[in-house]
Every structure is written in structure tokens, then in C-alpha cells.
Amino acid sequence: MTTNDLQMSTRKMSRNCPKRKEDLCHSMIQCENGTIAVTRVAGMLLALKANNSVPLGMLKAKLVALANHLEPALSMISRDSKF
């Protein structure tokens, strides 16, 4: 999977994603050698890669927790840097 494939996938995801902050939207992409979980945080993409042995529910929980943890700091950075 290339970066371009990931960007296209997240564009499709964001079209279907709710616009409210509380309604976190994410995408899980299963590959031969693992799973990639992607979500938007403060206008940026957060991606996690896990082995195939990691349950999807656990990966989703970690993605949501990390996104919630990083949101305040990344919001300040994106606001200051005009991302």
C-alpha cells in the first residue's frame, strides 16, 4: 500500500464521516502483513500499523484513545502552523 492509496482511502472516508468532533470516524485497512488504522486528528492523519495477530477491536480502541490524547496538542500546532 502506498501513501497515495492511503490518502485516497481517507478522502473517501472523510466524505462519509460525520462533521462533529464527537463522532470520530476511522478506517481500517487489512493488508497481507498487518492492519493499518487511520483517523483524522486536528486536520492531520493519524495512522497505526499492527500485526495480523492484534484484534481489530483492540486496534480501534488504541486508535481512538491516541487520537483523543493528541487532539489538544495537535490542534494548537495546526492552528499555529495554518495546516
A tleap script that builds the chain and sets N, CA, C and O, in Angstrom:
source leaprc.protein.ff14SB
mol = sequence {
  NMET THR THR ASN ASP LEU GLN MET SER THR
  ARG LYS MET SER ARG ASN CYS PRO LYS ARG
  LYS GLU ASP LEU CYS HIE SER MET ILE GLN
  CYS GLU ASN GLY THR ILE ALA VAL THR ARG
  VAL ALA GLY MET LEU LEU ALA LEU LYS ALA
  ASN ASN SER VAL PRO LEU GLY MET LEU LYS
  ALA LYS LEU VAL ALA LEU ALA ASN HIE LEU
  GLU PRO ALA LEU SER MET ILE SER ARG ASP
  SER LYS CPHE
}
set mol.1.N position { 0.850 -1.168 0.000 }
set mol.1.CA position { 0.000 0.000 0.000 }
set mol.1.C position { 0.899 1.236 0.000 }
set mol.1.O position { 1.843 1.328 0.785 }
set mol.2.N position { 0.603 2.164 -0.870 }
set mol.2.CA position { 1.393 3.379 -0.973 }
set mol.2.C position { 0.731 4.506 -0.194 }
set mol.2.O position { -0.422 4.395 0.224 }
set mol.3.N position { 1.470 5.584 -0.008 }
set mol.3.CA position { 0.929 6.760 0.665 }
set mol.3.C position { -0.248 7.322 -0.116 }
set mol.3.O position { -1.229 7.776 0.473 }
set mol.4.N position { -0.153 7.293 -1.439 }
set mol.4.CA position { -1.243 7.790 -2.273 }
set mol.4.C position { -2.517 6.969 -2.056 }
set mol.4.O position { -3.612 7.528 -1.980 }
set mol.5.N position { -2.374 5.650 -1.956 }
set mol.5.CA position { -3.534 4.792 -1.684 }
set mol.5.C position { -4.167 5.146 -0.348 }
set mol.5.O position { -5.391 5.185 -0.222 }
set mol.6.N position { -3.329 5.401 0.645 }
set mol.6.CA position { -3.814 5.762 1.971 }
set mol.6.C position { -4.556 7.091 1.934 }
set mol.6.O position { -5.609 7.229 2.555 }
set mol.7.N position { -4.016 8.070 1.211 }
set mol.7.CA position { -4.674 9.370 1.100 }
set mol.7.C position { -6.013 9.249 0.390 }
set mol.7.O position { -6.990 9.869 0.810 }
set mol.8.N position { -6.075 8.465 -0.675 }
set mol.8.CA position { -7.341 8.284 -1.390 }
set mol.8.C position { -8.376 7.609 -0.497 }
set mol.8.O position { -9.554 7.964 -0.521 }
set mol.9.N position { -7.933 6.644 0.281 }
set mol.9.CA position { -8.842 5.954 1.185 }
set mol.9.C position { -9.392 6.901 2.243 }
set mol.9.O position { -10.580 6.850 2.563 }
set mol.10.N position { -8.542 7.766 2.788 }
set mol.10.CA position { -9.008 8.690 3.816 }
set mol.10.C position { -9.887 9.783 3.235 }
set mol.10.O position { -10.764 10.293 3.932 }
set mol.11.N position { -9.680 10.158 1.982 }
set mol.11.CA position { -10.589 11.120 1.343 }
set mol.11.C position { -11.988 10.530 1.230 }
set mol.11.O position { -12.982 11.201 1.512 }
set mol.12.N position { -12.055 9.273 0.817 }
set mol.12.CA position { -13.353 8.604 0.732 }
set mol.12.C position { -13.982 8.502 2.114 }
set mol.12.O position { -15.187 8.698 2.273 }
set mol.13.N position { -13.148 8.192 3.122 }
set mol.13.CA position { -13.634 8.065 4.482 }
set mol.13.C position { -14.185 9.396 4.972 }
set mol.13.O position { -15.236 9.424 5.611 }
set mol.14.N position { -13.497 10.503 4.685 }
set mol.14.CA position { -13.909 11.801 5.209 }
set mol.14.C position { -15.210 12.282 4.577 }
set mol.14.O position { -15.940 13.057 5.196 }
set mol.15.N position { -15.515 11.840 3.359 }
set mol.15.CA position { -16.792 12.211 2.745 }
set mol.15.C position { -17.961 11.605 3.512 }
set mol.15.O position { -19.026 12.215 3.612 }
set mol.16.N position { -17.766 10.418 4.047 }
set mol.16.CA position { -18.826 9.734 4.782 }
set mol.16.C position { -18.770 9.996 6.276 }
set mol.16.O position { -19.639 9.541 7.021 }
set mol.17.N position { -17.767 10.717 6.714 }
set mol.17.CA position { -17.520 10.944 8.125 }
set mol.17.C position { -18.421 12.050 8.668 }
set mol.17.O position { -18.605 13.066 7.999 }
set mol.18.N position { -18.975 11.883 9.841 }
set mol.18.CA position { -19.719 12.976 10.464 }
set mol.18.C position { -18.800 14.158 10.723 }
set mol.18.O position { -17.600 13.980 10.931 }
set mol.19.N position { -19.352 15.354 10.710 }
set mol.19.CA position { -18.541 16.559 10.855 }
set mol.19.C position { -18.327 16.969 12.306 }
set mol.19.O position { -17.470 17.805 12.593 }
set mol.20.N position { -19.096 16.391 13.224 }
set mol.20.CA position { -18.928 16.760 14.621 }
set mol.20.C position { -17.714 16.059 15.218 }
set mol.20.O position { -17.401 14.921 14.867 }
set mol.21.N position { -17.042 16.752 16.118 }
set mol.21.CA position { -15.827 16.210 16.729 }
set mol.21.C position { -16.106 14.920 17.508 }
set mol.21.O position { -15.280 14.008 17.531 }
set mol.22.N position { -17.286 14.856 18.149 }
set mol.22.CA position { -17.594 13.691 18.980 }
set mol.22.C position { -17.733 12.424 18.141 }
set mol.22.O position { -17.531 11.319 18.645 }
set mol.23.N position { -18.075 12.579 16.875 }
set mol.23.CA position { -18.304 11.439 16.001 }
set mol.23.C position { -17.024 11.074 15.256 }
set mol.23.O position { -16.909 11.289 14.049 }
set mol.24.N position { -16.078 10.528 15.984 }
set mol.24.CA position { -14.790 10.167 15.406 }
set mol.24.C position { -14.983 9.101 14.337 }
set mol.24.O position { -15.664 8.100 14.559 }
set mol.25.N position { -14.388 9.321 13.199 }
set mol.25.CA position { -14.504 8.386 12.085 }
set mol.25.C position { -13.108 7.826 11.793 }
set mol.25.O position { -12.110 8.541 11.882 }
set mol.26.N position { -13.057 6.563 11.449 }
set mol.26.CA position { -11.769 5.927 11.209 }
set mol.26.C position { -11.896 4.912 10.082 }
set mol.26.O position { -12.996 4.560 9.658 }
set mol.27.N position { -10.762 4.461 9.617 }
set mol.27.CA position { -10.721 3.459 8.559 }
set mol.27.C position { -9.715 2.386 8.951 }
set mol.27.O position { -8.628 2.686 9.444 }
set mol.28.N position { -10.092 1.131 8.725 }
set mol.28.CA position { -9.205 0.005 8.997 }
set mol.28.C position { -8.901 -0.661 7.661 }
set mol.28.O position { -9.814 -1.032 6.922 }
set mol.29.N position { -7.627 -0.809 7.357 }
set mol.29.CA position { -7.205 -1.383 6.085 }
set mol.29.C position { -6.391 -2.639 6.383 }
set mol.29.O position { -5.306 -2.562 6.959 }
set mol.30.N position { -6.918 -3.787 5.991 }
set mol.30.CA position { -6.217 -5.041 6.240 }
set mol.30.C position { -5.322 -5.362 5.054 }
set mol.30.O position { -5.768 -5.385 3.906 }
set mol.31.N position { -4.053 -5.609 5.351 }
set mol.31.CA position { -3.052 -5.942 4.341 }
set mol.31.C position { -2.516 -7.343 4.628 }
set mol.31.O position { -2.882 -7.963 5.626 }
set mol.32.N position { -1.657 -7.831 3.756 }
set mol.32.CA position { -1.091 -9.168 3.938 }
set mol.32.C position { -0.262 -9.280 5.208 }
set mol.32.O position { -0.288 -10.308 5.885 }
set mol.33.N position { 0.470 -8.223 5.528 }
set mol.33.CA position { 1.388 -8.301 6.667 }
set mol.33.C position { 0.948 -7.453 7.853 }
set mol.33.O position { 1.777 -7.105 8.694 }
set mol.34.N position { -0.330 -7.114 7.940 }
set mol.34.CA position { -0.805 -6.366 9.088 }
set mol.34.C position { -2.018 -5.523 8.752 }
set mol.34.O position { -2.558 -5.586 7.648 }
set mol.35.N position { -2.433 -4.737 9.723 }
set mol.35.CA position { -3.593 -3.867 9.573 }
set mol.35.C position { -3.168 -2.435 9.826 }
set mol.35.O position { -2.374 -2.165 10.727 }
set mol.36.N position { -3.698 -1.516 9.030 }
set mol.36.CA position { -3.446 -0.092 9.213 }
set mol.36.C position { -4.758 0.551 9.630 }
set mol.36.O position { -5.783 0.356 8.978 }
set mol.37.N position { -4.730 1.310 10.705 }
set mol.37.CA position { -5.900 2.040 11.184 }
set mol.37.C position { -5.607 3.527 11.017 }
set mol.37.O position { -4.537 3.999 11.400 }
set mol.38.N position { -6.557 4.265 10.445 }
set mol.38.CA position { -6.343 5.677 10.131 }
set mol.38.C position { -7.524 6.498 10.628 }
set mol.38.O position { -8.674 6.071 10.533 }
set mol.39.N position { -7.227 7.678 11.157 }
set mol.39.CA position { -8.257 8.636 11.529 }
set mol.39.C position { -7.705 10.041 11.362 }
set mol.39.O position { -6.497 10.231 11.226 }
set mol.40.N position { -8.586 11.011 11.374 }
set mol.40.CA position { -8.168 12.411 11.304 }
set mol.40.C position { -8.083 12.979 12.714 }
set mol.40.O position { -8.946 12.734 13.556 }
set mol.41.N position { -7.023 13.743 12.949 }
set mol.41.CA position { -6.851 14.438 14.216 }
set mol.41.C position { -6.390 15.847 13.887 }
set mol.41.O position { -5.307 16.031 13.332 }
set mol.42.N position { -7.188 16.830 14.216 }
set mol.42.CA position { -6.839 18.238 14.005 }
set mol.42.C position { -6.421 18.509 12.562 }
set mol.42.O position { -5.450 19.227 12.321 }
set mol.43.N position { -7.138 17.948 11.617 }
set mol.43.CA position { -6.841 18.181 10.210 }
set mol.43.C position { -5.662 17.391 9.675 }
set mol.43.O position { -5.263 17.576 8.525 }
set mol.44.N position { -5.103 16.519 10.486 }
set mol.44.CA position { -3.987 15.669 10.064 }
set mol.44.C position { -4.429 14.214 10.126 }
set mol.44.O position { -5.476 13.893 10.688 }
set mol.45.N position { -3.624 13.346 9.547 }
set mol.45.CA position { -3.925 11.920 9.600 }
set mol.45.C position { -3.073 11.241 10.663 }
set mol.45.O position { -1.870 11.483 10.767 }
set mol.46.N position { -3.713 10.396 11.440 }
set mol.46.CA position { -3.020 9.560 12.409 }
set mol.46.C position { -3.180 8.126 11.922 }
set mol.46.O position { -4.300 7.661 11.712 }
set mol.47.N position { -2.073 7.429 11.743 }
set mol.47.CA position { -2.116 6.047 11.264 }
set mol.47.C position { -1.352 5.146 12.224 }
set mol.47.O position { -0.260 5.489 12.678 }
set mol.48.N position { -1.933 4.000 12.526 }
set mol.48.CA position { -1.284 2.980 13.334 }
set mol.48.C position { -1.187 1.712 12.502 }
set mol.48.O position { -2.110 1.383 11.756 }
set mol.49.N position { -0.075 1.001 12.626 }
set mol.49.CA position { 0.085 -0.283 11.946 }
set mol.49.C position { 0.246 -1.360 13.002 }
set mol.49.O position { 1.018 -1.213 13.950 }
set mol.50.N position { -0.491 -2.440 12.826 }
set mol.50.CA position { -0.438 -3.542 13.786 }
set mol.50.C position { -0.256 -4.863 13.047 }
set mol.50.O position { -0.609 -4.987 11.874 }
set mol.51.N position { 0.299 -5.843 13.747 }
set mol.51.CA position { 0.412 -7.199 13.199 }
set mol.51.C position { -0.977 -7.796 13.018 }
set mol.51.O position { -1.950 -7.324 13.607 }
set mol.52.N position { -1.057 -8.834 12.202 }
set mol.52.CA position { -2.335 -9.524 11.998 }
set mol.52.C position { -2.863 -10.173 13.269 }
set mol.52.O position { -4.056 -10.460 13.368 }
set mol.53.N position { -1.990 -10.405 14.237 }
set mol.53.CA position { -2.419 -11.057 15.477 }
set mol.53.C position { -3.181 -10.115 16.410 }
set mol.53.O position { -3.826 -10.578 17.350 }
set mol.54.N position { -3.121 -8.812 16.171 }
set mol.54.CA position { -3.808 -7.841 17.026 }
set mol.54.C position { -5.290 -7.804 16.648 }
set mol.54.O position { -5.618 -7.601 15.479 }
set mol.55.N position { -6.190 -7.998 17.618 }
set mol.55.CA position { -7.623 -7.933 17.318 }
set mol.55.C position { -8.023 -6.529 16.842 }
set mol.55.O position { -7.510 -5.528 17.342 }
set mol.56.N position { -8.946 -6.468 15.869 }
set mol.56.CA position { -9.360 -5.177 15.318 }
set mol.56.C position { -9.975 -4.271 16.380 }
set mol.56.O position { -9.787 -3.055 16.339 }
set mol.57.N position { -10.703 -4.846 17.320 }
set mol.57.CA position { -11.296 -4.047 18.393 }
set mol.57.C position { -10.237 -3.367 19.255 }
set mol.57.O position { -10.403 -2.216 19.658 }
set mol.58.N position { -9.155 -4.080 19.534 }
set mol.58.CA position { -8.061 -3.510 20.323 }
set mol.58.C position { -7.369 -2.397 19.546 }
set mol.58.O position { -7.034 -1.357 20.114 }
set mol.59.N position { -7.154 -2.609 18.253 }
set mol.59.CA position { -6.519 -1.589 17.418 }
set mol.59.C position { -7.390 -0.342 17.353 }
set mol.59.O position { -6.883 0.776 17.452 }
set mol.60.N position { -8.693 -0.523 17.189 }
set mol.60.CA position { -9.617 0.610 17.154 }
set mol.60.C position { -9.593 1.359 18.482 }
set mol.60.O position { -9.560 2.589 18.494 }
set mol.61.N position { -9.610 0.638 19.593 }
set mol.61.CA position { -9.584 1.275 20.909 }
set mol.61.C position { -8.312 2.100 21.096 }
set mol.61.O position { -8.362 3.211 21.623 }
set mol.62.N position { -7.186 1.565 20.671 }
set mol.62.CA position { -5.923 2.299 20.791 }
set mol.62.C position { -5.905 3.516 19.876 }
set mol.62.O position { -5.407 4.574 20.261 }
set mol.63.N position { -6.447 3.376 18.663 }
set mol.63.CA position { -6.509 4.499 17.726 }
set mol.63.C position { -7.352 5.631 18.298 }
set mol.63.O position { -6.939 6.790 18.262 }
set mol.64.N position { -8.519 5.307 18.821 }
set mol.64.CA position { -9.416 6.319 19.386 }
set mol.64.C position { -8.782 6.971 20.613 }
set mol.64.O position { -8.837 8.192 20.761 }
set mol.65.N position { -8.186 6.174 21.489 }
set mol.65.CA position { -7.555 6.721 22.694 }
set mol.65.C position { -6.387 7.643 22.340 }
set mol.65.O position { -6.246 8.716 22.927 }
set mol.66.N position { -5.560 7.234 21.394 }
set mol.66.CA position { -4.418 8.062 20.992 }
set mol.66.C position { -4.886 9.341 20.312 }
set mol.66.O position { -4.325 10.410 20.551 }
set mol.67.N position { -5.907 9.242 19.468 }
set mol.67.CA position { -6.446 10.431 18.802 }
set mol.67.C position { -6.991 11.421 19.826 }
set mol.67.O position { -6.737 12.621 19.724 }
set mol.68.N position { -7.735 10.930 20.804 }
set mol.68.CA position { -8.273 11.811 21.848 }
set mol.68.C position { -7.162 12.446 22.672 }
set mol.68.O position { -7.265 13.607 23.067 }
set mol.69.N position { -6.109 11.693 22.931 }
set mol.69.CA position { -4.982 12.207 23.714 }
set mol.69.C position { -4.203 13.282 22.944 }
set mol.69.O position { -3.769 14.272 23.532 }
set mol.70.N position { -4.028 13.090 21.643 }
set mol.70.CA position { -3.225 14.012 20.834 }
set mol.70.C position { -4.000 15.231 20.340 }
set mol.70.O position { -3.392 16.229 19.954 }
set mol.71.N position { -5.335 15.168 20.347 }
set mol.71.CA position { -6.166 16.236 19.781 }
set mol.71.C position { -5.821 17.637 20.305 }
set mol.71.O position { -5.641 18.540 19.488 }
set mol.72.N position { -5.720 17.867 21.621 }
set mol.72.CA position { -5.434 19.235 22.090 }
set mol.72.C position { -4.091 19.778 21.587 }
set mol.72.O position { -4.019 20.916 21.123 }
set mol.73.N position { -3.050 18.984 21.677 }
set mol.73.CA position { -1.724 19.449 21.253 }
set mol.73.C position { -1.661 19.651 19.741 }
set mol.73.O position { -1.112 20.648 19.273 }
set mol.74.N position { -2.213 18.722 18.983 }
set mol.74.CA position { -2.175 18.850 17.525 }
set mol.74.C position { -3.062 19.986 17.036 }
set mol.74.O position { -2.774 20.597 16.006 }
set mol.75.N position { -4.132 20.274 17.759 }
set mol.75.CA position { -4.977 21.420 17.392 }
set mol.75.C position { -4.199 22.717 17.525 }
set mol.75.O position { -4.323 23.613 16.689 }
set mol.76.N position { -3.397 22.817 18.575 }
set mol.76.CA position { -2.574 24.022 18.753 }
set mol.76.C position { -1.535 24.131 17.646 }
set mol.76.O position { -1.313 25.216 17.110 }
set mol.77.N position { -0.904 23.026 17.303 }
set mol.77.CA position { 0.116 23.033 16.250 }
set mol.77.C position { -0.505 23.379 14.907 }
set mol.77.O position { 0.030 24.207 14.170 }
set mol.78.N position { -1.631 22.752 14.582 }
set mol.78.CA position { -2.251 23.006 13.276 }
set mol.78.C position { -2.767 24.435 13.189 }
set mol.78.O position { -2.717 25.040 12.118 }
set mol.79.N position { -3.260 24.983 14.285 }
set mol.79.CA position { -3.733 26.366 14.299 }
set mol.79.C position { -2.558 27.322 14.119 }
set mol.79.O position { -2.656 28.282 13.354 }
set mol.80.N position { -1.455 27.074 14.810 }
set mol.80.CA position { -0.278 27.942 14.723 }
set mol.80.C position { 0.424 27.819 13.377 }
set mol.80.O position { 0.951 28.806 12.862 }
set mol.81.N position { 0.437 26.619 12.804 }
set mol.81.CA position { 1.139 26.393 11.541 }
set mol.81.C position { 0.250 26.593 10.327 }
set mol.81.O position { 0.730 26.544 9.194 }
set mol.82.N position { -1.030 26.816 10.544 }
set mol.82.CA position { -2.011 27.018 9.468 }
set mol.82.C position { -2.039 25.841 8.511 }
set mol.82.O position { -1.984 26.020 7.295 }
set mol.83.N position { -2.125 24.618 9.070 }
set mol.83.CA position { -2.245 23.401 8.247 }
set mol.83.C position { -3.553 23.416 7.523 }
set mol.83.O position { -3.856 22.486 6.776 }
savepdb mol mol.pdb
quit
